[in-house]
Amino acid sequence: MKKSLLYSIFAVLLFSFVSCKKELSPDIGLDLQPEDEALFAYFNDTCQALTLEVISVKEDTVWFNRSISNYWLGSMYDPDFGVSSAHIVTQLYGISVGTADFDKMIKVVDSVTLTLVYDKGYPADKESLDRMTIDIYRLNEYLDTTIYPTCRKPMADTLGFVKILENYPFDPHPYDSVEINDSTKGAPRVTFKLDDAIGRMLMNYKASDLMLDSVNRLFNGNGLYIHAHSETQINKGSFVSFNLDNANTVFTVYFHGEGDSVQYEYTALLAGGIKRYNHFEHDYENTACPDLKSQLAGDTASTQNALYLDGFAGLSLNLKMPKIRDLQGRKMIINQAVLVFPNADKENAKYSPPSGVSISDTVRGLVPGIEDYNSVYKINAAYNKTRGDYRVFITRHVQHLVQDGSTIENKMLKIRTYDPSLPSRMIIPGLNPANKNRLRLELTYTLVP
């Protein structure tokens, strides 16, 4: 065979977090050699040179746009993730004052209600969810934009609330239907009876003041804060998704004219050109499991046991591949690079994993996504129930890192649940080398002359 004839060598490496047996040395693979020259391969019992770095961190936030229809409410005490809660902040949109004589009447309030239509719950495996306790406030805060971060806590501490419902026990049945009339059934709903004082306040104004989003000026530009009490029992709690765009989700003031027995209704929707958002809270510091508490405090030793992803803008993963620098300078083509995220808790039917995970290159600043997916906002690696994992292809990204030639120690991938505005959670096997099914990078490459 001629000296110019070269071997084409394919190698498959498993990038583990701590160690693996009989992997290639830090030189990573063999250069193509003429057949009359000796080939030298050095093996050892670890692949520390290929170590990945990953840790769970608190998510910054999710930015809510009012175009979203469904908003979550409730609280749950997960034995690993601790207490998480979801609350709703929304303005009103007046659509009817009930009578053309509204401005001429001396109005007497009969009652005030808020009806919310809901269509799904979490945990999804239960027809009847655990009871939640609800407060509703008139929010003393100006909402001045259409997009809000979910971590933005309503300003109760500085401006205060006016409570219009207190300690209401709500037992959700998201998979039931309600009878609207003899022939029609509709989605389940709950009606809260509010303090009549808010109705009396509104009835003091003219009809024009109560229509469309003008009604919110009567609240000093704010609206309603629907607040769920924090769950106190481990493995208890639930969340419900309310459709604020549903025509039957409505705020109503029932009233009559003084000396008149005819009842009228002032109605306002929680839809239209108004401002609204979900506010999420996570009490990891006080209620999460010890490993998660340690990890959020920056203790990398705790990553040996488990890694954590949490919905409701809770937890994400920071993942680095600093040892890819050992591949830099070598002539190779990356055929395939796959990040595999196994679910360590896949038999848990109560706490479902996210439908997918997304990945972005944080080094690119405000530009999300990575090279493998052009400029798309996020990559959805769907959950495979049979395998119990997610597989994210990052071939072009790894090829870029290998060819870059610059330092990569600070280049980081951000891993999130695909839709962090939804309730979901996932425990990923930690960095313990004894676990063969841990989070890993599966890499296939070809050496070239």
C-alpha positions as CSV (number, residue, x, y, z in Angstrom):
1,M,0.0,0.0,0.0
2,K,1.4,3.4,-1.0
3,K,2.7,5.7,1.7
4,S,0.2,8.3,0.7
5,L,-2.6,6.0,1.5
6,L,-4.2,7.1,4.8
7,Y,-6.5,5.4,7.3
8,S,-9.8,7.1,7.9
9,I,-10.3,6.9,11.6
10,F,-13.6,7.3,13.3
11,A,-13.8,7.7,17.1
12,V,-16.8,7.9,19.4
13,L,-16.2,9.7,22.7
14,L,-18.5,9.8,25.7
15,F,-18.0,13.1,27.4
16,S,-18.8,12.3,31.1
17,F,-18.8,14.7,34.0
18,V,-16.1,13.1,36.2
19,S,-14.5,9.9,34.9
20,C,-14.8,7.0,32.6
21,K,-12.9,3.8,31.9
22,K,-10.4,3.2,29.1
23,E,-11.0,6.5,27.2
24,L,-8.5,8.2,25.0
25,S,-5.8,10.3,26.7
26,P,-6.0,14.2,26.8
27,D,-4.5,14.1,23.3
28,I,-8.0,13.0,22.1
29,G,-7.6,10.5,19.3
30,L,-4.8,9.7,16.8
31,D,-3.4,11.7,14.0
32,L,-3.6,10.0,10.6
33,Q,-0.4,8.2,10.1
34,P,1.4,6.7,7.0
35,E,1.3,2.9,7.3
36,D,5.0,2.5,7.7
37,E,5.1,4.8,10.8
38,A,4.2,3.6,14.3
39,L,0.9,4.5,15.8
40,F,0.9,5.4,19.5
41,A,-2.2,5.5,21.7
42,Y,-2.0,6.3,25.3
43,F,-4.9,5.1,27.6
44,N,-5.6,5.8,31.2
45,D,-8.5,5.1,33.6
46,T,-9.9,8.6,33.6
47,C,-11.0,11.2,31.2
48,Q,-10.6,14.2,33.5
49,A,-9.3,16.2,30.6
50,L,-12.8,16.0,29.0
51,T,-14.8,17.0,32.1
52,L,-17.9,19.1,31.5
53,E,-19.1,21.6,34.1
54,V,-22.8,22.0,35.0
55,I,-24.8,23.5,37.8
56,S,-28.4,24.4,38.6
57,V,-29.0,28.1,39.0
58,K,-32.1,30.3,39.7
59,E,-33.6,31.5,36.5
60,D,-33.6,35.2,35.9
61,T,-37.2,35.6,34.8
62,V,-39.7,35.0,32.0
63,W,-41.1,38.1,30.3
64,F,-44.9,37.9,30.0
65,N,-46.7,39.4,27.0
66,R,-50.4,40.1,27.4
67,S,-51.1,38.2,24.2
68,I,-50.9,35.0,26.2
69,S,-54.4,33.7,27.2
70,N,-53.7,31.3,30.0
71,Y,-52.4,32.3,33.4
72,W,-51.6,30.0,36.3
73,L,-52.7,30.2,39.9
74,G,-51.9,28.0,42.9
75,S,-49.1,26.7,45.1
76,M,-47.4,23.3,45.5
77,Y,-44.8,21.8,48.0
78,D,-42.6,19.5,46.0
79,P,-40.4,17.3,48.2
80,D,-37.3,18.2,46.2
81,F,-37.9,21.6,44.8
82,G,-39.8,23.0,47.8
83,V,-42.7,25.5,47.6
84,S,-43.6,27.2,44.3
85,S,-46.5,29.6,43.9
86,A,-48.2,31.3,41.0
87,H,-50.3,34.5,41.2
88,I,-52.1,36.7,38.6
89,V,-52.0,40.4,38.1
90,T,-54.5,41.9,35.7
91,Q,-56.4,45.0,34.8
92,L,-60.0,45.2,33.7
93,Y,-61.7,46.1,30.4
94,G,-65.2,47.5,30.8
95,I,-67.7,46.4,28.1
96,S,-71.2,47.3,29.5
97,V,-72.8,49.4,32.2
98,G,-76.1,47.5,31.8
99,T,-78.5,50.4,31.2
100,A,-78.7,53.6,29.2
101,D,-79.9,55.4,32.4
102,F,-76.7,54.6,34.3
103,D,-75.6,58.2,34.7
104,K,-79.0,59.3,35.9
105,M,-79.5,56.6,38.6
106,I,-78.7,56.5,42.2
107,K,-77.1,53.1,42.2
108,V,-77.3,50.5,45.0
109,V,-74.8,47.6,44.8
110,D,-76.2,44.2,45.4
111,S,-73.0,42.1,44.9
112,V,-69.7,42.0,43.2
113,T,-68.2,38.8,41.6
114,L,-65.2,37.7,39.6
115,T,-65.7,34.6,37.5
116,L,-62.7,32.8,36.1
117,V,-62.9,30.0,33.5
118,Y,-60.2,27.3,33.7
119,D,-59.3,24.4,31.5
120,K,-56.3,22.5,32.9
121,G,-54.5,21.7,36.1
122,Y,-51.3,20.4,37.5
123,P,-50.5,17.7,38.5
124,A,-52.1,16.5,35.3
125,D,-52.8,13.0,36.5
126,K,-55.5,14.0,39.0
127,E,-59.1,14.8,38.2
128,S,-59.6,16.6,41.5
129,L,-56.7,18.8,42.6
130,D,-55.8,19.8,46.1
131,R,-57.6,22.7,47.7
132,M,-56.0,26.1,47.4
133,T,-56.7,29.2,49.4
134,I,-57.2,32.5,47.5
135,D,-57.0,36.2,48.3
136,I,-57.9,38.9,45.9
137,Y,-56.7,42.5,46.2
138,R,-57.2,45.8,44.5
139,L,-53.6,46.4,43.5
140,N,-52.2,49.8,44.5
141,E,-49.6,50.0,41.8
142,Y,-49.5,51.6,38.3
143,L,-49.0,49.1,35.5
144,D,-47.2,51.1,32.8
145,T,-46.1,48.5,30.2
146,T,-47.5,45.5,28.3
147,I,-44.6,43.2,29.1
148,Y,-43.6,42.2,32.7
149,P,-41.0,39.9,34.2
150,T,-42.5,37.0,36.2
151,C,-40.2,37.7,39.1
152,R,-41.6,41.2,39.5
153,K,-43.4,41.1,42.8
154,P,-46.4,43.4,43.1
155,M,-45.5,46.3,45.3
156,A,-47.4,45.3,48.4
157,D,-44.6,46.3,50.8
158,T,-44.3,49.9,49.7
159,L,-47.8,50.9,48.5
160,G,-50.1,48.3,50.1
161,F,-53.2,46.5,49.0
162,V,-56.9,46.8,49.4
163,K,-58.1,43.3,50.1
164,I,-61.5,42.5,48.5
165,L,-61.5,38.7,49.1
166,E,-59.9,36.8,51.9
167,N,-59.1,33.1,52.6
168,Y,-61.4,31.7,49.9
169,P,-61.2,27.9,49.7
170,F,-61.1,26.7,46.1
171,D,-61.4,23.0,45.1
172,P,-60.4,22.8,41.4
173,H,-62.0,20.2,39.1
174,P,-60.3,21.0,35.8
175,Y,-61.7,18.1,33.9
176,D,-65.3,18.6,34.8
177,S,-67.8,20.6,32.7
178,V,-70.6,22.9,33.9
179,E,-74.1,23.0,32.7
180,I,-74.9,26.4,31.0
181,N,-78.4,25.5,29.9
182,D,-80.4,22.3,29.1
183,S,-78.4,21.6,25.9
184,T,-75.0,23.3,26.5
185,K,-72.1,22.5,28.7
186,G,-69.0,24.7,29.2
187,A,-65.6,24.7,30.7
188,P,-65.3,24.6,34.5
189,R,-65.2,28.0,36.3
190,V,-65.1,29.5,39.7
191,T,-66.9,32.6,41.0
192,F,-65.5,34.6,43.8
193,K,-67.7,37.0,45.7
194,L,-65.8,40.2,46.3
195,D,-66.2,43.0,48.8
196,D,-69.2,45.2,47.8
197,A,-67.0,48.3,48.6
198,I,-65.2,48.0,45.3
199,G,-68.6,48.0,43.5
200,R,-69.7,51.1,45.4
201,M,-66.5,52.9,44.5
202,L,-67.1,52.1,40.8
203,M,-70.7,53.0,40.8
204,N,-69.8,56.6,41.8
205,Y,-68.4,57.3,38.3
206,K,-69.9,58.0,35.0
207,A,-70.5,55.3,32.4
208,S,-67.7,56.7,30.1
209,D,-65.2,56.3,33.0
210,L,-66.0,52.6,33.3
211,M,-65.7,51.6,29.7
212,L,-62.8,49.9,27.9
213,D,-59.5,50.3,29.8
214,S,-60.6,53.7,31.2
215,V,-61.9,51.8,34.3
216,N,-58.3,51.2,35.3
217,R,-57.7,54.9,35.9
218,L,-60.2,54.6,38.7
219,F,-57.7,52.2,40.3
220,N,-54.9,54.7,39.7
221,G,-53.8,52.7,36.6
222,N,-53.6,49.4,38.4
223,G,-56.0,46.4,38.7
224,L,-56.5,43.1,40.6
225,Y,-54.0,40.9,42.3
226,I,-55.2,37.3,42.6
227,H,-53.0,35.6,45.2
228,A,-52.7,31.9,46.2
229,H,-51.6,31.1,49.7
230,S,-48.3,29.1,49.9
231,E,-48.7,25.4,50.4
232,T,-47.5,24.2,53.8
233,Q,-47.7,20.4,53.4
234,I,-45.1,18.3,51.5
235,N,-46.4,16.5,48.4
236,K,-49.6,18.7,48.5
237,G,-50.8,21.6,46.4
238,S,-52.0,22.2,42.9
239,F,-52.0,24.7,40.0
240,V,-54.9,25.8,37.8
241,S,-54.7,27.5,34.3
242,F,-57.2,30.3,33.9
243,N,-58.2,31.5,30.4
244,L,-58.4,35.2,30.8
245,D,-59.5,35.7,27.2
246,N,-62.6,33.5,27.6
247,A,-65.8,35.6,27.3
248,N,-67.1,34.0,30.5
249,T,-64.1,35.2,32.5
250,V,-65.7,38.4,33.8
251,F,-65.8,40.9,36.6
252,T,-69.4,41.9,37.4
253,V,-71.1,44.5,39.6
254,Y,-74.8,43.7,40.2
255,F,-76.8,46.8,41.1
256,H,-80.3,48.4,41.0
257,G,-81.5,51.9,41.0
258,E,-82.8,53.4,44.3
259,G,-86.5,52.6,44.5
260,D,-86.3,50.3,41.5
261,S,-86.4,46.5,41.7
262,V,-84.8,45.8,38.3
263,Q,-81.3,44.5,38.6
264,Y,-78.6,45.6,36.2
265,E,-75.0,44.5,35.6
266,Y,-71.8,46.3,35.0
267,T,-69.4,43.9,33.3
268,A,-65.7,44.0,32.6
269,L,-63.5,41.5,30.9
270,L,-59.9,40.5,31.8
271,A,-59.0,40.7,28.2
272,G,-58.7,43.4,25.5
273,G,-56.1,46.2,25.5
274,I,-55.1,45.8,29.2
275,K,-52.0,44.8,31.1
276,R,-51.6,41.5,32.9
277,Y,-48.9,39.0,33.9
278,N,-48.1,35.9,36.0
279,H,-46.0,36.4,39.1
280,F,-44.1,33.3,40.2
281,E,-42.4,32.6,43.5
282,H,-40.0,29.8,44.6
283,D,-38.9,29.3,48.2
284,Y,-35.8,27.2,47.4
285,E,-33.8,28.7,50.2
286,N,-36.1,27.4,53.0
287,T,-38.0,24.5,51.6
288,A,-35.9,22.7,48.8
289,C,-34.0,19.5,49.5
290,P,-30.4,19.9,50.9
291,D,-28.6,19.1,47.6
292,L,-30.6,21.8,45.7
293,K,-30.0,24.4,48.5
294,S,-26.3,23.7,48.4
295,Q,-26.1,23.9,44.6
296,L,-27.9,27.3,44.5
297,A,-25.3,28.5,47.1
298,G,-22.6,27.6,44.5
299,D,-21.5,24.3,46.0
300,T,-20.3,22.3,43.0
301,A,-19.9,19.1,45.1
302,S,-23.6,18.8,45.4
303,T,-23.8,18.3,41.6
304,Q,-22.5,14.8,42.2
305,N,-26.0,13.7,43.3
306,A,-28.5,15.5,41.0
307,L,-29.1,18.5,38.8
308,Y,-32.4,20.3,38.7
309,L,-34.7,22.0,36.1
310,D,-37.8,23.8,37.2
311,G,-40.7,25.5,35.4
312,F,-42.4,28.7,36.3
313,A,-39.1,30.6,35.6
314,G,-37.6,28.6,38.5
315,L,-34.3,26.8,37.7
316,S,-32.0,26.5,34.6
317,L,-28.7,24.8,34.0
318,N,-25.4,26.5,33.2
319,L,-23.3,24.1,31.2
320,K,-19.7,24.6,30.1
321,M,-17.3,22.5,28.1
322,P,-13.9,24.1,28.9
323,K,-11.9,21.0,28.1
324,I,-12.9,21.2,24.4
325,R,-9.8,23.4,24.2
326,D,-7.9,20.0,24.1
327,L,-9.4,19.4,20.7
328,Q,-8.4,22.8,19.4
329,G,-5.7,22.8,16.8
330,R,-6.4,19.2,15.7
331,K,-7.7,18.5,12.2
332,M,-11.1,16.9,12.6
333,I,-14.6,17.0,11.5
334,I,-17.3,16.8,14.1
335,N,-19.8,14.3,12.7
336,Q,-22.3,14.5,15.5
337,A,-22.5,16.0,19.0
338,V,-25.5,15.3,21.1
339,L,-26.3,16.4,24.7
340,V,-28.3,13.7,26.5
341,F,-30.4,14.7,29.5
342,P,-31.8,11.7,31.3
343,N,-34.7,12.0,33.7
344,A,-33.8,10.5,37.0
345,D,-37.4,10.7,38.2
346,K,-39.2,9.3,35.1
347,E,-41.4,6.9,37.1
348,N,-42.9,9.8,39.1
349,A,-46.4,10.3,37.5
350,K,-47.3,13.2,39.8
351,Y,-44.5,15.6,38.9
352,S,-44.3,15.6,35.2
353,P,-41.2,16.6,33.3
354,P,-41.2,19.5,30.8
355,S,-42.4,18.7,27.3
356,G,-38.9,19.7,26.1
357,V,-35.7,21.6,26.9
358,S,-34.3,24.6,25.2
359,I,-30.7,25.7,24.8
360,S,-29.0,29.0,24.0
361,D,-25.5,30.3,23.8
362,T,-25.2,33.0,26.4
363,V,-22.0,34.3,25.0
364,R,-23.8,35.8,22.1
365,G,-25.5,38.3,24.3
366,L,-29.1,39.0,23.5
367,V,-29.0,36.7,20.4
368,P,-30.5,33.4,21.6
369,G,-30.1,30.0,20.0
370,I,-26.9,28.3,18.7
371,E,-25.3,27.7,15.4
372,D,-27.1,24.4,14.8
373,Y,-30.4,26.1,14.8
374,N,-29.6,29.4,12.9
375,S,-31.4,32.3,14.6
376,V,-34.4,30.6,16.0
377,Y,-35.4,31.8,19.4
378,K,-35.1,28.5,21.2
379,I,-34.6,24.8,20.5
380,N,-37.1,22.3,21.6
381,A,-35.7,18.9,22.3
382,A,-38.8,17.0,22.9
383,Y,-39.0,14.5,25.8
384,N,-38.9,10.8,24.8
385,K,-41.1,8.9,27.2
386,T,-39.7,5.5,26.2
387,R,-36.0,6.4,26.8
388,G,-36.9,8.9,29.5
389,D,-34.5,11.6,28.2
390,Y,-34.0,14.6,25.9
391,R,-31.4,14.7,23.1
392,V,-30.1,18.1,21.9
393,F,-27.9,18.1,18.8
394,I,-25.2,20.7,19.0
395,T,-22.8,19.5,16.2
396,R,-22.1,22.8,14.5
397,H,-21.7,24.5,17.9
398,V,-19.0,22.0,19.0
399,Q,-17.3,22.3,15.6
400,H,-17.2,26.0,16.0
401,L,-15.7,25.7,19.5
402,V,-13.0,23.3,18.1
403,Q,-12.1,25.6,15.2
404,D,-12.4,28.9,17.1
405,G,-8.9,28.8,18.6
406,S,-9.7,31.2,21.3
407,T,-10.3,30.6,25.0
408,I,-13.6,28.9,25.7
409,E,-13.5,28.7,29.5
410,N,-16.2,31.4,29.8
411,K,-18.4,30.1,27.0
412,M,-21.6,28.7,28.5
413,L,-24.8,27.1,27.3
414,K,-28.0,27.9,29.1
415,I,-30.5,25.0,29.5
416,R,-34.1,25.8,30.3
417,T,-37.4,24.0,30.3
418,Y,-38.9,24.6,26.8
419,D,-41.7,26.8,28.1
420,P,-40.6,28.2,31.5
421,S,-44.1,29.8,32.0
422,L,-45.6,26.3,32.5
423,P,-45.4,24.1,35.7
424,S,-43.0,21.3,35.2
425,R,-39.8,19.9,36.9
426,M,-37.0,17.5,36.2
427,I,-34.3,15.9,38.2
428,I,-31.3,14.9,36.2
429,P,-28.7,12.3,37.4
430,G,-25.7,14.0,38.9
431,L,-22.1,13.8,38.2
432,N,-21.4,10.6,40.0
433,P,-19.2,8.5,37.6
434,A,-20.9,5.3,38.9
435,N,-24.1,6.3,37.1
436,K,-23.7,5.4,33.4
437,N,-27.0,7.2,32.6
438,R,-25.9,10.6,33.7
439,L,-26.0,13.8,31.6
440,R,-23.4,13.5,28.8
441,L,-22.1,14.7,25.5
442,E,-22.0,12.0,22.9
443,L,-19.4,13.0,20.3
444,T,-18.6,11.4,17.0
445,Y,-15.7,12.8,14.9
446,T,-13.4,12.1,11.9
447,L,-9.7,12.9,11.9
448,V,-8.4,14.3,8.6
449,P,-4.9,14.8,7.3
